[in-house]
Amino acid sequence: MSEKVHIVVPTPAHSAVGASLSYRSELPLAPGALVRVPLGRREVCGVVWDAPAAAEPADPPAQLRSILGPLEGLPPLAAAWRQLVDFAAGYYQRSLGEVALSALPPQLRELDASQLARRLKRVRPHGEPVAASPERPPLTGEQAQALAAIAAQPGPFLLFGATGSGKTEVYLRAAEALLEQDAEAQALVLVPEINLTPQLQARFQERFGADAVVALHSGMTNPQRLRAWIAAHLGAARIVLGTRMAVFASLPRLRLVVVDEEHDPSYKQQEGARYSARDLAVYRGRLEGAKVILGSATPSLESWQAGERGRYRRLDMPTRVGAGPLPAVRIVDMNHQPRGTLFSPPLLAAIAQRVARGEQSLVFLNRRGYAPVLACTACDWRSECSHCSAYRVFHKVDRTLRCHHCGFTERVPRACPKCGNVDIAPLGRGTEQLEEQLAGLLADTRRPDGEPVRIARMDADSTRRKGALEEQLAQVHAGEVDVLVGTQMVTKGHDFRRITLVAAVNPDAALFSSDFRAPERLFALLMQAAGRAGRDAQHAAASEMWVQTWNPQHALFGALKRHDYPAFAAQQLEERRQAAMPPFAYQALLRAEARTQEVAQAFLQAAADASASLEGAGHVVVYAPVPMSVQRVANVERAQLLLESGSRPALQAFLAAWQPVLQGLRMKGLIRWAVDVDPLAI
């Protein structure tokens, strides 16, 4: 007896097709079952979904296309997982098919029955509860208090812990307690970036064993991702560590969710379904009755406000493990330094002292390359990208001009392409130039063994080769580097034991950015960077954070000197409240890409004009279309329109009613459009 089943299949982001398609099945199929179905001329993987709540045409099963068969051996995806996907698709204004199928490993859609069966055999079913390693450091009083609160209360918890206070040990012990209580329980641990996964994975595997822990992130091969996903889906993997994509991992016995460095903007997806993994993690925890721990030394203002209002239970751990103090912060007023100085004499002397004592220093600047622009000294030529409204960055190492937006790369010209002048020079500074100048300034400095100083650079360019990041980190940990120069990637999460000095060379740009979140991000970056210094109690007392600035009286630096995040957060939240900015208001962006700026803005204006009569329109402010800050990338023009409301439900109702209007707007030259809910950059 055939029956009609509802299948979610891969559909375009703004498909007018309903949430699911109807097929005929000769077998009874439970919601969540994975199946193969025909879609047009293709064969695709789909998920059996719950019947839609709204009435639909009663097509007899005989008139429907038949499913091609279930994926044998895989249990159905749980109801809670389907609810998570439903919520994410609705909230972030994407099609259900796009969210559901992109959450599954790509290779799952390609394997035939025999290939899948072979891979299922390789996954060990879970048997004896996982036994935690007995080798555990003693808990501090603050860690013990945090764990007691986590055990006794439902949460969510905001673990507000200074860098080096032992937040990771709290995560480990919370997972340990969970696995001891429930022989089938699972935990999900999220980190913001791929390069933080290996070190955390090593700690969890050391504690719980290699078989109990798997990773999930975009840097894995398709077979690796499939193997990890199956292990989690079958319950064989007890702990899943991953980046933002792992928030959609199938974990049928999820009981603990950890979001480490919860403030990090990397948790917000910037393409496709623009979801926040942190926010979905909190929602998923509530959905599945799992404990949720958000950890950070500098929480996002949204999470901090939630803690102030009692929606999150805040757990404070202000003391570093080993009782070493946080580094002293020294502010260098660049107005009193020699003109054109890159490294102020006091900072240079402090670095040289560290080298002579056999200690390490970290110097960071958030700009890779040698210089942000190459310019002619005789005319107005600059190294603009011919495909983007941006400059190509000068990379001295390979003598190239490289666009960091579209990737367009050319050799540096021998003379100015406009006037023929051979005197073309770099303007501004990047990490390559920092590395080069520091090597020259420290040329006479010697290590304790009499050898010259060893300087290394770590940024997206120097770590592009596979395995290069791991090699560089190993060299730093082994003491084979005296001064590490890099971008913000060197400031996050790394447990460098020999670093006693951290320096921010030029952080001022964020103080006057048009982005209202820029000060929050800068403070978090500087606090994270400061936390790399003095992590070994032996050197903690002498550790320092140096900040070179043209604005030493800025309130941000005052709070930084005191390591006073609560004061900084209070000041920022008051500014946001007065300006009715998030988290006191809710925002969405409608972005458009087109062949010309005129077409992009015309689409946005038409969308705005059509919105006045929509549900919730009276509670939503629709601003005028404007070009994006980098308005052209890869010969595509970009514009955006901001929406703002004091009510999240009103904004959601408005966006849902707006979707069919946007889908109906067709303009020649329009390439694509997308809605970004809760955007992090405007």
C-alpha positions as CSV (number, residue, x, y, z in Angstrom):
1,M,0.0,0.0,0.0
2,S,1.6,3.2,-1.1
3,E,1.4,6.4,0.9
4,K,2.2,10.1,0.5
5,V,5.3,11.4,2.3
6,H,6.7,14.9,2.6
7,I,10.3,15.2,1.7
8,V,12.6,18.2,2.2
9,V,15.0,18.5,-0.7
10,P,17.8,20.9,-1.6
11,T,16.1,24.1,-2.9
12,P,17.5,27.6,-3.7
13,A,17.8,30.0,-0.8
14,H,14.6,31.9,-1.7
15,S,12.7,29.2,-3.5
16,A,9.0,29.7,-3.9
17,V,8.6,25.9,-3.5
18,G,6.9,25.0,-0.2
19,A,8.8,23.7,2.8
20,S,8.6,20.1,1.4
21,L,7.6,18.1,-1.7
22,S,5.2,15.2,-1.9
23,Y,6.4,11.8,-3.0
24,R,5.0,8.3,-3.1
25,S,6.5,5.6,-0.9
26,E,5.8,1.8,-0.8
27,L,7.5,1.7,2.6
28,P,6.4,3.3,5.9
29,L,8.9,6.0,6.6
30,A,9.3,7.9,9.8
31,P,9.9,11.7,9.9
32,G,13.6,12.3,9.9
33,A,14.4,9.3,7.6
34,L,17.1,10.0,5.0
35,V,16.0,9.0,1.4
36,R,17.0,9.3,-2.2
37,V,14.4,10.9,-4.5
38,P,14.2,12.2,-8.0
39,L,14.2,16.0,-8.4
40,G,13.8,17.1,-12.0
41,R,16.4,15.0,-13.9
42,R,18.6,14.6,-10.8
43,E,18.7,12.1,-8.0
44,V,19.1,13.9,-4.6
45,C,19.2,13.1,-0.9
46,G,16.2,14.3,1.0
47,V,14.8,14.1,4.5
48,V,11.3,12.9,5.4
49,W,9.6,15.8,7.2
50,D,6.5,16.2,9.3
51,A,3.3,16.9,7.4
52,P,2.6,20.6,6.9
53,A,0.1,22.2,9.3
54,A,-1.7,24.0,6.5
55,A,-4.2,22.1,4.4
56,E,-2.8,21.1,1.0
57,P,-4.3,19.6,-2.2
58,A,-5.1,15.9,-1.7
59,D,-3.1,14.5,-4.6
60,P,-3.6,10.7,-4.7
61,P,-0.2,8.9,-4.2
62,A,-0.6,7.3,-7.6
63,Q,0.0,10.6,-9.3
64,L,3.2,11.3,-7.3
65,R,6.8,10.4,-8.2
66,S,8.2,7.5,-6.1
67,I,11.1,7.8,-3.7
68,L,14.1,5.8,-4.9
69,G,14.7,4.3,-1.5
70,P,15.9,5.0,2.1
71,L,19.5,5.3,3.2
72,E,19.6,1.9,4.9
73,G,21.3,1.7,8.3
74,L,20.9,5.4,9.3
75,P,18.4,6.1,12.1
76,P,16.0,9.0,11.4
77,L,17.1,12.5,12.3
78,A,15.6,13.4,15.7
79,A,12.5,15.6,16.1
80,A,14.6,18.2,18.0
81,W,17.0,18.4,15.1
82,R,14.2,19.0,12.7
83,Q,12.8,21.7,15.0
84,L,16.2,23.4,15.1
85,V,16.4,23.4,11.3
86,D,12.8,24.7,11.0
87,F,13.5,27.5,13.4
88,A,16.8,28.5,11.7
89,A,15.2,28.5,8.2
90,G,12.3,30.7,9.4
91,Y,14.3,33.1,11.6
92,Y,17.1,33.7,9.1
93,Q,14.8,33.8,6.1
94,R,16.1,30.9,4.1
95,S,14.5,27.9,2.5
96,L,14.0,24.9,4.7
97,G,15.7,22.7,2.0
98,E,18.8,24.8,1.9
99,V,19.3,24.8,5.7
100,A,18.4,21.1,6.2
101,L,20.6,19.7,3.4
102,S,23.6,22.0,3.9
103,A,23.7,20.7,7.5
104,L,24.3,17.2,6.3
105,P,27.8,16.0,5.1
106,P,28.2,16.5,1.4
107,Q,29.3,12.9,0.7
108,L,26.1,11.5,2.3
109,R,24.3,12.8,-0.8
110,E,26.6,10.9,-3.2
111,L,27.0,7.4,-1.8
112,D,25.1,4.4,-3.0
113,A,23.8,1.8,-0.6
114,S,26.8,-0.5,-0.6
115,Q,29.3,2.4,-0.1
116,L,27.2,3.7,2.8
117,A,27.1,0.2,4.4
118,R,30.9,0.0,4.3
119,R,31.3,3.3,6.0
120,L,28.7,2.4,8.7
121,K,30.7,-0.7,9.5
122,R,33.8,1.4,10.3
123,V,32.0,3.3,13.0
124,R,32.4,1.6,16.4
125,P,29.1,1.4,18.3
126,H,29.3,2.9,21.8
127,G,29.7,0.3,24.6
128,E,31.2,1.0,28.2
129,P,30.6,4.4,29.6
130,V,33.6,6.7,28.7
131,A,36.0,6.7,31.6
132,A,37.7,10.1,32.2
133,S,41.5,10.1,32.7
134,P,42.4,10.3,36.3
135,E,45.2,12.8,35.6
136,R,43.4,16.0,36.3
137,P,44.6,19.3,37.7
138,P,43.2,20.3,41.0
139,L,40.2,22.7,40.8
140,T,40.5,26.3,41.9
141,G,37.8,27.6,44.2
142,E,36.3,29.6,41.4
143,Q,36.2,26.6,39.1
144,A,34.6,24.5,41.8
145,Q,31.9,27.1,42.4
146,A,31.2,27.4,38.7
147,L,30.8,23.6,38.3
148,A,28.5,23.4,41.4
149,A,26.2,26.1,39.9
150,I,26.2,24.3,36.5
151,A,25.3,21.0,38.2
152,A,22.5,22.6,40.3
153,Q,20.8,25.0,37.9
154,P,19.3,24.8,34.4
155,G,21.2,27.8,32.9
156,P,22.1,29.0,30.3
157,F,25.4,30.0,31.9
158,L,27.7,32.8,31.0
159,L,31.2,31.8,32.2
160,F,32.9,35.1,32.5
161,G,36.5,34.0,33.1
162,A,39.7,35.9,32.7
163,T,42.2,34.6,30.1
164,G,44.1,31.8,31.9
165,S,41.4,31.3,34.5
166,G,40.8,27.7,33.5
167,K,37.6,27.9,31.5
168,T,38.6,24.8,29.5
169,E,38.9,22.7,32.6
170,V,35.4,23.7,33.5
171,Y,34.2,22.5,30.1
172,L,36.1,19.2,30.6
173,R,34.7,18.6,34.1
174,A,31.2,19.5,33.0
175,A,31.4,17.0,30.2
176,E,32.9,14.5,32.6
177,A,30.1,14.8,35.1
178,L,27.6,14.5,32.3
179,L,29.1,11.3,30.8
180,E,29.3,9.7,34.2
181,Q,25.6,10.3,34.9
182,D,24.3,9.1,31.5
183,A,25.9,6.2,29.6
184,E,24.6,7.6,26.3
185,A,24.8,11.4,26.8
186,Q,26.6,13.5,24.2
187,A,28.3,17.0,24.4
188,L,28.8,19.6,21.7
189,V,31.7,22.0,22.1
190,L,32.0,25.0,19.6
191,V,35.1,27.0,18.9
192,P,35.2,30.1,16.7
193,E,38.0,29.1,14.3
194,I,39.5,26.0,12.8
195,N,43.0,26.6,14.1
196,L,41.7,26.4,17.7
197,T,40.1,22.9,17.1
198,P,43.3,20.7,17.2
199,Q,44.6,21.9,20.6
200,L,41.1,21.6,22.2
201,Q,40.6,18.2,20.6
202,A,43.9,17.0,22.0
203,R,42.8,18.0,25.5
204,F,39.5,16.3,25.2
205,Q,41.0,13.2,23.7
206,E,43.6,13.0,26.4
207,R,40.8,13.2,29.0
208,F,38.2,11.0,27.4
209,G,40.0,8.9,24.8
210,A,40.4,9.2,21.0
211,D,37.3,7.1,20.2
212,A,35.0,9.3,22.2
213,V,35.8,12.6,20.5
214,V,35.3,13.7,16.9
215,A,35.8,17.1,15.1
216,L,33.5,18.8,12.6
217,H,34.7,21.7,10.6
218,S,35.0,22.9,7.0
219,G,38.8,22.2,6.9
220,M,38.1,18.4,6.9
221,T,37.8,16.3,3.7
222,N,34.4,15.0,2.7
223,P,35.2,11.5,3.9
224,Q,36.4,12.8,7.2
225,R,33.3,14.9,7.7
226,L,31.1,11.9,6.8
227,R,32.9,9.6,9.2
228,A,32.6,12.1,12.1
229,W,29.0,12.9,11.3
230,I,28.0,9.2,11.3
231,A,29.8,8.6,14.6
232,A,27.9,11.5,16.2
233,H,24.5,10.5,14.6
234,L,24.9,6.9,15.8
235,G,25.9,8.0,19.3
236,A,29.4,6.4,19.0
237,A,31.0,9.9,19.4
238,R,30.3,11.2,22.8
239,I,31.8,14.6,22.3
240,V,31.8,16.7,19.1
241,L,34.2,19.6,18.7
242,G,33.7,22.0,15.9
243,T,33.3,25.4,14.4
244,R,29.9,27.1,13.7
245,M,28.7,24.4,11.2
246,A,28.8,21.8,14.1
247,V,25.8,23.5,15.7
248,F,23.7,21.5,13.2
249,A,25.4,18.1,14.0
250,S,23.0,15.3,14.6
251,L,23.4,14.4,18.3
252,P,20.5,12.3,19.4
253,R,21.5,12.4,23.1
254,L,22.7,15.9,23.4
255,R,23.0,17.0,27.1
256,L,25.7,19.7,27.1
257,V,26.5,22.6,24.7
258,V,29.6,24.7,25.2
259,V,30.4,27.8,23.1
260,D,34.0,28.9,23.8
261,E,34.9,32.5,23.1
262,E,31.2,33.2,22.6
263,H,31.8,36.8,21.7
264,D,33.7,36.0,18.5
265,P,32.2,37.3,15.3
266,S,33.3,34.0,13.5
267,Y,30.2,32.4,14.9
268,K,28.1,34.4,12.5
269,Q,27.9,32.8,9.0
270,Q,28.5,35.5,6.4
271,E,27.3,33.6,3.3
272,G,24.2,31.5,2.5
273,A,22.1,31.1,5.6
274,R,23.5,33.9,7.7
275,Y,22.9,32.2,11.1
276,S,24.6,32.8,14.4
277,A,25.9,29.5,15.8
278,R,26.0,31.0,19.3
279,D,22.4,32.0,19.3
280,L,21.3,28.7,17.7
281,A,23.3,26.8,20.4
282,V,21.3,28.5,23.1
283,Y,18.1,27.8,21.3
284,R,19.1,24.1,20.7
285,G,19.9,23.7,24.4
286,R,16.5,25.0,25.4
287,L,14.9,22.7,22.8
288,E,16.7,19.6,23.9
289,G,16.9,20.2,27.7
290,A,20.7,20.4,27.4
291,K,22.9,22.6,29.7
292,V,24.5,25.5,27.7
293,I,27.7,27.2,28.8
294,L,28.9,30.4,27.0
295,G,32.5,31.2,27.9
296,S,34.5,34.4,27.3
297,A,36.8,36.9,29.0
298,T,35.0,39.6,27.0
299,P,31.4,38.5,26.4
300,S,29.4,40.0,23.6
301,L,27.3,42.9,24.8
302,E,24.1,40.9,23.9
303,S,25.2,38.1,26.3
304,W,26.4,40.5,29.0
305,Q,23.0,42.2,29.0
306,A,21.3,38.8,29.1
307,G,23.4,38.1,32.3
308,E,22.5,41.5,33.8
309,R,18.8,40.9,33.2
310,G,18.9,37.4,34.6
311,R,18.2,35.5,31.4
312,Y,21.7,33.9,31.7
313,R,23.3,32.9,35.0
314,R,26.7,34.6,35.2
315,L,29.6,32.6,36.7
316,D,32.7,34.8,37.4
317,M,36.3,33.4,37.4
318,P,38.4,36.6,37.6
319,T,41.6,34.8,38.8
320,R,44.2,33.1,36.7
321,V,45.1,29.6,37.5
322,G,48.5,29.7,39.4
323,A,47.6,33.1,40.9
324,G,49.7,34.9,38.3
325,P,48.4,38.5,37.8
326,L,47.1,39.8,34.4
327,P,49.8,41.7,32.6
328,A,50.4,45.4,33.3
329,V,49.0,47.6,30.5
330,R,51.3,50.3,29.3
331,I,49.8,53.0,27.0
332,V,52.3,54.8,24.7
333,D,51.3,58.2,23.5
334,M,52.4,58.4,19.9
335,N,52.0,62.2,19.9
336,H,55.2,62.4,21.9
337,Q,57.2,60.0,19.7
338,P,59.5,60.9,16.8
339,R,57.6,61.5,13.6
340,G,57.1,58.4,11.4
341,T,57.9,56.0,14.2
342,L,56.6,52.5,13.8
343,F,58.0,51.1,17.1
344,S,58.4,53.7,19.8
345,P,61.8,53.6,21.5
346,P,60.4,52.5,24.9
347,L,58.6,49.5,23.3
348,L,61.6,48.6,21.2
349,A,63.8,48.6,24.4
350,A,61.2,46.4,26.2
351,I,61.2,43.9,23.4
352,A,65.0,43.8,23.3
353,Q,65.1,43.2,27.1
354,R,62.8,40.2,26.7
355,V,65.0,38.7,23.9
356,A,68.1,39.2,26.1
357,R,66.4,37.3,28.9
358,G,65.3,34.4,26.7
359,E,61.6,35.4,26.9
360,Q,59.2,35.8,24.0
361,S,57.2,38.8,22.7
362,L,54.1,39.0,20.5
363,V,53.5,42.0,18.2
364,F,50.2,42.2,16.3
365,L,48.7,44.5,13.6
366,N,45.4,43.7,11.9
367,R,46.7,44.1,8.4
368,R,48.6,41.5,6.5
369,G,50.8,42.1,3.5
370,Y,53.7,44.7,3.4
371,A,51.6,47.8,2.9
372,P,47.8,48.4,2.2
373,V,48.5,50.4,-0.9
374,L,51.3,51.2,-3.4
375,A,51.4,54.7,-4.7
376,C,53.1,56.9,-7.3
377,T,55.1,59.8,-5.9
378,A,54.6,61.9,-9.1
379,C,50.8,61.5,-9.9
380,D,47.6,60.3,-8.2
381,W,48.0,56.6,-9.2
382,R,47.2,54.1,-6.5
383,S,47.2,50.3,-6.6
384,E,43.4,50.0,-7.1
385,C,41.8,46.7,-8.0
386,S,40.3,46.8,-11.4
387,H,37.5,44.5,-10.2
388,C,36.7,46.0,-6.8
389,S,36.3,49.4,-5.2
390,A,39.3,48.7,-3.0
391,Y,43.1,48.9,-3.1
392,R,45.3,45.9,-3.9
393,V,47.7,45.2,-1.0
394,F,51.5,45.2,-1.7
395,H,53.1,41.9,-0.7
396,K,56.9,42.3,-0.8
397,V,57.8,38.7,-0.3
398,D,56.6,37.7,-3.8
399,R,56.5,41.2,-5.3
400,T,52.8,41.1,-6.0
401,L,49.8,43.4,-5.7
402,R,46.9,41.3,-4.3
403,C,43.3,42.1,-3.8
404,H,42.1,40.7,-0.5
405,H,38.5,40.8,-1.7
406,C,38.5,39.1,-5.1
407,G,42.0,37.6,-5.1
408,F,43.1,39.4,-8.3
409,T,46.9,39.4,-8.3
410,E,49.6,40.9,-10.5
411,R,53.3,41.5,-10.3
412,V,54.4,44.9,-9.0
413,P,54.9,47.2,-12.0
414,R,58.4,48.4,-12.7
415,A,57.0,52.0,-13.2
416,C,53.8,53.8,-12.6
417,P,51.2,52.5,-15.1
418,K,49.8,56.0,-15.5
419,C,52.8,58.3,-15.8
420,G,55.8,56.1,-16.1
421,N,57.5,57.3,-13.0
422,V,59.8,54.6,-11.5
423,D,59.5,56.0,-8.0
424,I,56.4,54.1,-6.6
425,A,56.3,53.5,-2.9
426,P,54.3,51.7,-0.2
427,L,51.8,53.7,1.9
428,G,50.8,52.4,5.3
429,R,52.0,49.2,7.0
430,G,51.2,45.6,7.2
431,T,52.6,42.6,9.1
432,E,55.3,41.9,6.4
433,Q,56.7,45.4,7.0
434,L,56.5,45.0,10.7
435,E,58.5,41.8,10.5
436,E,61.1,43.5,8.2
437,Q,61.5,46.6,10.2
438,L,61.7,44.8,13.5
439,A,64.4,42.5,12.2
440,G,66.5,45.6,11.3
441,L,65.8,47.4,14.6
442,L,66.8,44.4,16.6
443,A,69.8,43.3,14.4
444,D,72.3,43.9,17.2
445,T,70.1,42.3,19.9
446,R,71.4,38.9,21.2
447,R,69.7,36.0,22.9
448,P,71.2,34.6,26.2
449,D,73.2,32.1,24.1
450,G,74.7,34.9,22.0
451,E,72.7,34.0,18.9
452,P,70.8,36.7,16.9
453,V,67.1,37.3,17.5
454,R,64.6,35.0,15.7
455,I,61.5,36.7,14.3
456,A,58.5,34.8,12.8
457,R,55.3,36.1,11.1
458,M,52.0,34.4,11.4
459,D,49.1,35.6,9.3
460,A,46.8,34.3,6.5
461,D,49.7,34.5,4.0
462,S,52.4,32.7,6.0
463,T,50.0,29.9,7.1
464,R,48.4,29.3,3.7
465,R,50.4,26.0,3.0
466,K,48.8,22.9,4.6
467,G,50.4,22.2,7.9
468,A,52.2,25.6,8.1
469,L,50.1,26.9,11.0
470,E,50.9,23.8,13.1
471,E,54.6,24.0,12.3
472,Q,54.7,27.7,13.3
473,L,52.8,27.1,16.5
474,A,55.1,24.2,17.4
475,Q,58.2,26.5,16.9
476,V,56.7,29.1,19.2
477,H,55.8,26.6,21.9
478,A,59.3,25.1,21.6
479,G,61.0,28.4,22.2
480,E,62.5,28.6,18.7
481,V,60.9,32.0,18.1
482,D,61.8,35.2,20.1
483,V,59.4,37.7,18.6
484,L,56.1,36.6,16.9
485,V,54.5,39.1,14.5
486,G,51.0,38.6,13.2
487,T,47.4,39.5,12.8
488,Q,44.6,38.9,15.3
489,M,44.9,35.1,14.5
490,V,47.8,35.0,17.0
491,T,45.8,36.5,19.8
492,K,43.0,33.9,20.1
493,G,43.1,31.0,22.4
494,H,46.7,30.0,22.1
495,D,48.5,28.9,25.3
496,F,51.9,30.4,24.8
497,R,53.9,29.8,28.0
498,R,57.0,31.9,27.3
499,I,55.4,35.1,26.1
500,T,55.8,38.0,28.6
501,L,55.2,41.0,26.3
502,V,52.3,41.6,23.9
503,A,52.2,44.8,21.8
504,A,49.4,46.4,19.7
505,V,51.1,48.6,17.2
506,N,48.3,50.6,15.7
507,P,44.8,49.9,17.0
508,D,43.3,53.4,16.7
509,A,41.2,52.9,13.5
510,A,38.5,51.0,15.4
511,L,38.0,54.0,17.8
512,F,36.4,56.1,15.0
513,S,34.8,53.5,12.8
514,S,31.3,54.0,11.4
515,D,30.6,50.5,12.7
516,F,29.1,50.9,16.1
517,R,30.4,47.4,17.1
518,A,34.0,48.4,16.4
519,P,34.9,49.5,20.0
520,E,33.5,46.2,21.4
521,R,35.5,44.2,18.9
522,L,38.7,46.2,19.7
523,F,38.4,45.8,23.4
524,A,37.8,42.1,23.1
525,L,40.8,41.8,20.8
526,L,43.1,43.8,23.1
527,M,42.0,41.8,26.2
528,Q,42.5,38.5,24.3
529,A,45.9,39.7,23.2
530,A,46.9,40.7,26.7
531,G,45.9,37.2,27.9
532,R,48.7,35.7,25.8
533,A,51.3,37.2,28.1
534,G,52.4,35.8,31.4
535,R,50.5,32.5,31.2
536,D,53.3,30.8,33.0
537,A,53.3,31.8,36.7
538,Q,57.1,32.0,36.7
539,H,57.0,35.1,34.4
540,A,53.5,36.4,35.2
541,A,54.7,39.2,37.5
542,A,56.9,40.7,34.7
543,S,54.4,40.4,31.9
544,E,53.2,43.5,30.0
545,M,50.7,44.6,27.4
546,W,51.9,47.6,25.3
547,V,49.5,49.7,23.3
548,Q,50.7,52.4,20.9
549,T,48.0,55.0,20.3
550,W,47.4,58.6,19.2
551,N,44.4,58.7,21.6
552,P,45.7,57.7,25.0
553,Q,42.8,59.5,26.9
554,H,40.1,57.4,25.2
555,A,37.9,55.6,27.8
556,L,38.5,52.3,26.2
557,F,42.2,52.4,27.1
558,G,41.3,53.4,30.7
559,A,39.1,50.3,31.1
560,L,41.8,48.2,29.4
561,K,44.5,49.4,31.9
562,R,42.3,48.2,34.8
563,H,41.3,45.0,32.9
564,D,37.8,46.2,33.7
565,Y,35.4,44.6,31.2
566,P,32.3,45.3,33.3
567,A,33.0,49.1,33.3
568,F,33.6,49.0,29.5
569,A,30.4,47.0,28.9
570,A,28.4,49.4,31.1
571,Q,29.6,52.4,29.2
572,Q,29.0,50.8,25.8
573,L,25.5,49.6,26.7
574,E,24.5,53.0,27.9
575,E,25.6,54.5,24.6
576,R,23.7,51.8,22.7
577,R,20.6,52.4,24.9
578,Q,20.6,56.1,24.2
579,A,21.1,55.5,20.4
580,A,18.5,52.7,20.4
581,M,21.1,50.3,19.0
582,P,21.3,46.5,19.5
583,P,20.8,44.9,22.0
584,F,18.1,47.5,22.6
585,A,16.8,47.2,19.1
586,Y,16.7,44.5,16.4
587,Q,18.1,44.8,12.9
588,A,18.1,43.1,9.5
589,L,19.8,44.0,6.2
590,L,18.6,43.4,2.7
591,R,21.6,43.2,0.5
592,A,21.6,43.2,-3.3
593,E,24.2,42.5,-5.9
594,A,23.9,43.6,-9.5
595,R,25.7,44.5,-12.7
596,T,25.4,48.2,-11.8
597,Q,24.9,50.1,-8.6
598,E,21.8,51.7,-10.1
599,V,20.1,48.3,-10.5
600,A,21.1,47.2,-7.0
601,Q,19.7,50.3,-5.4
602,A,16.6,50.2,-7.7
603,F,15.8,46.7,-6.4
604,L,16.2,47.8,-2.8
605,Q,14.1,50.9,-3.3
606,A,11.3,48.9,-5.0
607,A,11.4,46.5,-2.0
608,A,11.2,49.4,0.4
609,D,8.3,51.0,-1.5
610,A,6.4,47.7,-1.5
611,S,6.8,47.2,2.3
612,A,4.6,49.9,3.7
613,S,1.5,47.8,3.8
614,L,3.0,44.6,5.2
615,E,2.3,43.1,8.6
616,G,4.4,44.8,11.3
617,A,5.4,47.7,9.0
618,G,4.3,50.2,11.6
619,H,6.9,48.9,14.0
620,V,9.7,48.7,11.5
621,V,11.9,51.5,10.2
622,V,13.1,51.0,6.7
623,Y,16.1,53.1,5.8
624,A,17.1,54.3,2.3
625,P,19.4,52.1,0.2
626,V,23.1,52.9,0.2
627,P,26.2,51.3,-1.4
628,M,28.1,48.9,0.8
629,S,31.4,50.1,2.3
630,V,33.2,48.1,-0.4
631,Q,30.6,48.6,-3.0
632,R,32.3,46.6,-5.9
633,V,33.8,43.2,-5.5
634,A,34.8,41.0,-8.5
635,N,33.0,43.4,-10.9
636,V,29.7,43.0,-9.0
637,E,28.1,46.1,-7.5
638,R,26.7,45.8,-4.0
639,A,24.2,47.8,-2.0
640,Q,22.1,47.4,1.2
641,L,19.1,48.6,3.0
642,L,18.8,48.6,6.8
643,L,15.7,47.6,8.8
644,E,15.3,48.3,12.5
645,S,12.6,47.6,15.1
646,G,12.2,47.8,18.9
647,S,10.4,44.4,18.7
648,R,11.9,41.2,17.5
649,P,8.5,39.5,16.8
650,A,7.4,42.6,14.8
651,L,10.6,42.5,12.7
652,Q,10.2,38.7,12.1
653,A,6.6,39.1,11.1
654,F,7.6,41.9,8.7
655,L,10.4,39.8,7.1
656,A,8.1,36.8,6.7
657,A,5.5,38.9,4.9
658,W,8.2,40.6,2.8
659,Q,9.6,37.3,1.4
660,P,7.0,36.8,-1.4
661,V,7.3,40.4,-2.3
662,L,11.1,40.1,-2.7
663,Q,10.7,36.9,-4.7
664,G,8.3,38.6,-7.0
665,L,10.7,41.5,-7.8
666,R,12.6,40.7,-11.0
667,M,15.0,43.2,-12.4
668,K,17.3,42.8,-15.4
669,G,20.9,43.0,-14.2
670,L,20.1,41.8,-10.6
671,I,22.4,39.0,-9.7
672,R,21.2,38.0,-6.2
673,W,19.8,39.3,-3.0
674,A,19.9,38.1,0.6
675,V,18.4,39.0,4.0
676,D,20.8,39.1,6.9
677,V,19.0,39.0,10.3
678,D,21.0,40.3,13.3
679,P,23.9,41.5,11.1
680,L,27.3,42.0,12.8
681,A,28.5,44.5,10.2
682,I,26.6,47.3,8.7
